[in-house]
């Protein structure tokens, strides 16, 4: 996913060098960026959720 995001950003900069780039090109990197955000937040929260669940079961 990060390779796809990097490729879209590079393509965005390449197209921005032209005279009139289409509007959708500027929004193209937002989809992989949003997916990276949600998966990163999930991976960040997993250890805390398992710790909270373990404390709740033993308590």
Secondary structure as GFF3:
##gff-version 3
##sequence-region A 1 59
A	DSSP	alpha_helix	2	16	.	.	.	ID=ss1
A	DSSP	alpha_helix	23	27	.	.	.	ID=ss2
A	DSSP	alpha_helix	29	58	.	.	.	ID=ss3
###
